[in-house]
Amino acid sequence: MLSWWESVFDTVQQWLYEAVLQPAMFALGLGTFFEDAYTAIGWLLVGLVQIAVLVAVIGPLQRWRPAEPVTDRPAIRTDILYTLIHRLGLFRVALFFSLGPLFDELFGMLRAGGLQTLHLDDAWPGITDQPVVSLLIYLVVFDFVDYWIHRGQHTWRWWWALHALHHSQRQMTMWSDNRNHLLDDVIHDCIIVVVAQLVGVAPGQFIAIVAITQLSENFQHANLRLWFGRVGERLWISPRFHRRHHSIGVGHESPGADASAPKRLGGCNFGVLLPWWDMLFGTADFVLRYDPTGIRDQVEPGGDGRLRDYGRGFWAQQWLGLKRLVGRG
């Protein structure tokens, strides 16, 4: 079945490349980017499939059993814009043209210096090199990395200044996953690209890992009153588990913080796919609740007696994130 889907995907990707993109690139004199353009078509197809799943599967689930009433549709429309920017490849194209040459030079220097790729799928020839097995290995590895990236976003104040935008959504839905500051996304993706080079994941598998991770994150952010039971909650992250991470005063503060105590960064439920890392490192919270989401300083005045503004539209949110980063927001 996996091979059949790969065959269909490759056929559609090849057709779009040869029939649409390649002639256009010839006409524009962009022949040096043919290989990268072929990869970009793959990312675009994955994004279109993801959006189709969102609309056809996760959307009806939200309407079936919402965790809260929908009261702020403009905020949701802004999240949809974030999703389209990322899933249709606009962010990835910008990243390629801005940082691609730097990464090529960096990895070239590392290879010249003798740094070898690990190739985790070669650990047990005949077993780990099976497509499904190697995919699972890399999923676990990247999920472990994502857990620590997420911990970092909630540990260092400069990083939280950017990541706070993601937590400022009071109307969380399946579209909220990509609601991030662009600089936060650049930092995250740079770390993931470096790890991908170090462990030797194949390009096709890397795309599959990203697609699986993103769809799961869309599901986790859904406005959906759903959990997986006592056992299931400890196998895969549910909307209930991740909503706890977004709950006001819970997901972004250290345990024990209250209205009278100084607020410290911290939180719970940092896992992206698997709750195992939260369980292993003591950050799991399995309380079965569906509390309001957001950040404390949106609902309680700060030291200056005012509520913090995280912005309503895309550009306002990006600008305010930069102001927070330099301590002026």
C-alpha positions as CSV (number, residue, x, y, z in Angstrom):
1,M,0.0,0.0,0.0
2,L,2.8,2.4,0.9
3,S,4.5,1.7,-2.4
4,W,1.3,2.3,-4.3
5,W,0.8,5.7,-2.7
6,E,4.5,6.6,-3.4
7,S,4.0,5.6,-7.1
8,V,0.8,7.8,-7.4
9,F,2.5,10.7,-5.7
10,D,5.6,10.4,-7.9
11,T,3.5,10.2,-11.1
12,V,1.5,13.4,-10.3
13,Q,4.7,15.2,-9.2
14,Q,6.5,14.3,-12.4
15,W,3.5,15.3,-14.6
16,L,3.1,18.7,-12.9
17,Y,6.9,19.3,-13.2
18,E,7.1,18.4,-16.9
19,A,3.8,19.9,-18.0
20,V,3.7,23.1,-16.0
21,L,6.8,24.1,-14.1
22,Q,9.6,23.1,-16.4
23,P,8.3,25.0,-19.4
24,A,7.7,28.1,-17.3
25,M,11.2,27.9,-15.9
26,F,12.7,27.6,-19.3
27,A,10.9,30.7,-20.4
28,L,12.1,32.6,-17.4
29,G,15.7,31.4,-17.7
30,L,15.7,29.6,-14.4
31,G,17.2,26.3,-15.6
32,T,19.7,26.2,-12.8
33,F,16.9,25.5,-10.3
34,F,15.3,22.5,-12.0
35,E,16.1,20.0,-9.3
36,D,14.9,22.4,-6.5
37,A,11.8,23.1,-8.4
38,Y,11.0,19.4,-8.7
39,T,11.3,19.1,-4.9
40,A,9.1,22.2,-4.5
41,I,6.3,20.5,-6.5
42,G,6.5,17.7,-4.0
43,W,6.0,20.0,-1.0
44,L,3.1,21.8,-2.8
45,L,1.4,18.4,-3.4
46,V,1.8,17.5,0.2
47,G,0.4,20.8,1.3
48,L,-2.7,20.4,-0.9
49,V,-3.3,16.9,0.5
50,Q,-3.0,18.3,4.0
51,I,-5.5,21.1,3.4
52,A,-7.9,18.6,1.8
53,V,-7.7,16.4,5.0
54,L,-8.2,19.5,7.2
55,V,-11.4,20.5,5.3
56,A,-12.8,17.0,4.7
57,V,-11.9,15.2,8.0
58,I,-10.8,17.4,10.9
59,G,-13.2,20.2,10.1
60,P,-16.3,18.0,10.5
61,L,-14.9,16.6,13.7
62,Q,-14.6,20.1,15.1
63,R,-18.3,20.7,14.3
64,W,-19.3,17.4,15.7
65,R,-17.9,17.9,19.2
66,P,-16.3,21.4,19.8
67,A,-14.4,22.1,22.9
68,E,-15.8,25.7,23.0
69,P,-18.1,27.8,20.9
70,V,-16.7,29.7,17.9
71,T,-16.8,33.4,18.8
72,D,-13.9,35.0,16.9
73,R,-13.9,34.1,13.2
74,P,-11.5,36.9,12.2
75,A,-8.8,35.3,14.4
76,I,-9.4,32.0,12.7
77,R,-9.2,33.6,9.2
78,T,-5.7,34.9,10.2
79,D,-4.7,31.4,11.2
80,I,-5.9,30.1,7.8
81,L,-3.6,32.7,6.2
82,Y,-0.6,31.3,8.2
83,T,-1.6,27.8,7.1
84,L,-1.7,28.7,3.4
85,I,1.6,30.5,3.6
86,H,3.3,27.4,5.0
87,R,1.5,24.5,3.4
88,L,1.5,25.9,-0.1
89,G,5.3,26.4,0.1
90,L,5.6,30.2,0.2
91,F,7.6,30.2,3.4
92,R,9.7,27.3,2.2
93,V,10.6,29.0,-1.0
94,A,11.6,32.2,0.8
95,L,13.7,30.1,3.2
96,F,15.4,28.4,0.3
97,F,16.4,31.6,-1.5
98,S,17.5,33.3,1.7
99,L,19.3,30.6,3.6
100,G,19.8,27.8,1.1
101,P,23.3,29.0,-0.1
102,L,24.4,29.4,3.5
103,F,23.4,25.8,4.3
104,D,25.1,24.5,1.2
105,E,28.3,26.2,2.2
106,L,28.1,25.0,5.8
107,F,27.4,21.4,4.9
108,G,30.2,21.5,2.3
109,M,32.7,22.7,4.9
110,L,31.5,20.0,7.4
111,R,31.9,17.2,4.8
112,A,35.3,18.5,3.8
113,G,36.3,18.5,7.5
114,G,35.5,14.8,7.7
115,L,32.1,14.9,9.4
116,Q,30.1,11.8,8.3
117,T,26.4,11.3,8.1
118,L,25.1,8.8,10.6
119,H,22.5,7.1,8.3
120,L,20.4,5.6,11.1
121,D,18.5,3.4,8.7
122,D,21.8,1.4,8.2
123,A,22.0,0.4,11.9
124,W,20.6,-3.1,11.3
125,P,20.8,-4.0,7.6
126,G,17.8,-5.9,6.4
127,I,15.6,-4.5,9.2
128,T,16.1,-0.8,9.8
129,D,16.5,-0.1,6.0
130,Q,12.9,-1.3,5.4
131,P,10.9,1.8,4.4
132,V,8.3,1.5,7.1
133,V,10.8,0.7,9.8
134,S,13.2,3.5,8.9
135,L,10.3,6.0,8.7
136,L,9.3,5.1,12.2
137,I,12.9,5.5,13.5
138,Y,13.2,8.9,12.0
139,L,9.8,9.9,13.3
140,V,10.9,9.1,16.8
141,V,14.2,10.9,16.4
142,F,12.7,14.1,15.0
143,D,10.0,14.0,17.6
144,F,12.7,13.9,20.3
145,V,14.4,16.9,18.7
146,D,11.1,18.8,18.4
147,Y,10.4,18.2,22.1
148,W,13.6,19.9,23.1
149,I,13.1,22.7,20.6
150,H,9.7,23.3,22.2
151,R,11.2,23.2,25.7
152,G,13.6,25.9,24.5
153,Q,10.8,28.1,23.2
154,H,9.3,28.0,26.7
155,T,12.7,28.4,28.6
156,W,14.5,31.3,27.1
157,R,12.7,34.6,27.3
158,W,14.0,35.9,23.9
159,W,12.6,32.7,22.2
160,W,9.3,32.9,24.2
161,A,9.0,36.5,23.0
162,L,8.5,35.0,19.5
163,H,6.8,31.8,20.4
164,A,4.2,33.6,22.5
165,L,2.4,34.5,19.3
166,H,1.5,30.9,18.9
167,H,0.0,30.8,22.4
168,S,-1.9,34.0,22.1
169,Q,-4.7,32.4,20.1
170,R,-7.8,32.4,22.3
171,Q,-9.9,30.7,19.6
172,M,-7.8,27.6,18.9
173,T,-8.7,25.5,15.9
174,M,-7.2,23.0,13.4
175,W,-5.7,26.1,11.6
176,S,-3.7,27.3,14.6
177,D,-0.7,25.1,14.2
178,N,1.1,27.4,11.8
179,R,0.3,30.6,13.7
180,N,3.9,31.3,14.5
181,H,6.3,34.2,14.2
182,L,8.2,33.8,11.0
183,L,11.5,34.2,12.8
184,D,10.5,31.5,15.2
185,D,9.8,29.2,12.2
186,V,13.2,30.0,10.7
187,I,15.0,29.0,13.9
188,H,13.0,25.8,14.2
189,D,13.4,24.8,10.6
190,C,17.2,25.5,10.6
191,I,17.6,23.1,13.5
192,I,15.6,20.4,11.8
193,V,17.5,20.8,8.6
194,V,20.8,20.4,10.4
195,V,19.5,17.3,12.2
196,A,18.2,15.9,8.9
197,Q,21.7,16.2,7.4
198,L,23.4,14.7,10.4
199,V,21.2,11.6,10.6
200,G,20.9,11.0,6.9
201,V,17.2,10.9,6.3
202,A,16.3,10.5,2.6
203,P,14.5,13.5,1.0
204,G,11.3,11.5,0.3
205,Q,11.1,10.2,3.9
206,F,11.8,13.7,5.2
207,I,8.8,15.0,3.3
208,A,6.7,12.2,4.7
209,I,7.9,12.9,8.3
210,V,7.0,16.6,8.0
211,A,3.6,15.8,6.5
212,I,2.7,13.3,9.2
213,T,3.9,15.7,11.9
214,Q,2.0,18.7,10.6
215,L,-1.3,16.8,10.1
216,S,-1.1,15.4,13.6
217,E,-0.4,18.9,14.9
218,N,-3.4,20.2,13.0
219,F,-5.5,17.6,14.8
220,Q,-4.1,18.4,18.2
221,H,-4.9,22.1,17.8
222,A,-8.5,21.3,16.7
223,N,-11.4,22.8,18.6
224,L,-12.3,19.2,19.5
225,R,-13.4,17.7,22.8
226,L,-11.6,14.4,22.5
227,W,-9.1,12.3,24.3
228,F,-7.7,8.8,23.7
229,G,-8.4,7.1,27.0
230,R,-6.0,6.3,29.8
231,V,-3.8,4.1,27.6
232,G,-4.1,6.0,24.3
233,E,-3.2,9.3,25.9
234,R,0.2,7.8,26.6
235,L,0.8,6.6,23.1
236,W,-0.1,9.6,20.9
237,I,-0.8,13.2,21.7
238,S,-4.5,14.0,21.6
239,P,-6.4,17.3,21.3
240,R,-7.0,17.2,25.0
241,F,-3.4,16.7,25.9
242,H,-2.2,19.6,23.7
243,R,-5.0,21.9,24.7
244,R,-3.7,21.6,28.2
245,H,-0.4,23.0,26.9
246,H,-2.3,26.0,25.5
247,S,-4.4,26.6,28.7
248,I,-4.0,30.0,30.3
249,G,-1.5,29.9,33.2
250,V,-0.7,26.2,32.7
251,G,1.1,25.6,29.4
252,H,3.5,28.5,29.6
253,E,4.2,28.8,33.3
254,S,6.2,26.7,35.8
255,P,4.1,24.5,38.2
256,G,2.9,26.4,41.2
257,A,2.8,29.9,39.7
258,D,-0.2,31.9,40.8
259,A,-1.5,35.4,40.7
260,S,0.6,36.6,43.6
261,A,3.9,34.9,42.7
262,P,6.4,36.1,40.0
263,K,5.6,34.3,36.8
264,R,8.3,32.0,35.5
265,L,8.5,30.5,32.1
266,G,7.9,26.7,31.9
267,G,4.8,24.7,31.3
268,C,3.8,21.2,30.4
269,N,3.0,18.9,27.5
270,F,5.7,19.9,25.1
271,G,5.6,16.8,23.0
272,V,4.8,17.1,19.3
273,L,3.7,13.6,18.4
274,L,4.5,11.4,21.3
275,P,3.8,12.0,25.0
276,W,6.7,9.8,25.9
277,W,9.2,12.6,26.3
278,D,6.9,14.5,28.6
279,M,6.5,11.4,30.7
280,L,10.2,10.7,30.7
281,F,11.3,14.2,31.6
282,G,8.5,15.0,34.1
283,T,6.5,17.6,32.0
284,A,3.4,15.5,31.3
285,D,0.0,16.7,32.5
286,F,-2.9,14.3,32.0
287,V,-5.6,16.3,33.7
288,L,-8.8,15.7,31.7
289,R,-9.9,19.3,31.2
290,Y,-10.7,21.7,28.4
291,D,-9.8,25.2,29.8
292,P,-9.7,28.5,27.9
293,T,-6.6,29.0,25.9
294,G,-4.2,32.0,25.7
295,I,-1.6,33.7,27.8
296,R,-2.1,35.1,31.3
297,D,-1.2,38.6,30.4
298,Q,-4.0,38.7,27.9
299,V,-6.6,38.4,30.7
300,E,-4.7,39.7,33.7
301,P,-3.0,43.1,33.8
302,G,0.8,43.0,34.0
303,G,3.1,45.0,36.1
304,D,2.3,48.1,34.2
305,G,-1.4,47.6,34.8
306,R,-2.2,46.9,31.2
307,L,-3.2,43.8,29.2
308,R,-0.7,42.8,26.5
309,D,-1.6,43.1,22.9
310,Y,-0.4,40.3,20.6
311,G,-2.1,41.8,17.4
312,R,-5.1,40.8,15.4
313,G,-3.8,40.6,11.8
314,F,-0.7,38.9,10.3
315,W,1.5,41.9,10.0
316,A,0.6,43.3,13.4
317,Q,1.4,40.0,15.0
318,Q,4.8,39.8,13.3
319,W,5.7,43.4,14.2
320,L,4.7,43.0,17.8
321,G,6.7,39.8,18.1
322,L,9.8,41.7,17.0
323,K,9.1,44.4,19.5
324,R,8.8,41.8,22.3
325,L,12.1,40.3,21.2
326,V,13.9,43.6,21.7
327,G,12.1,44.3,25.0
328,R,9.8,47.0,23.7
329,G,6.5,45.1,23.3
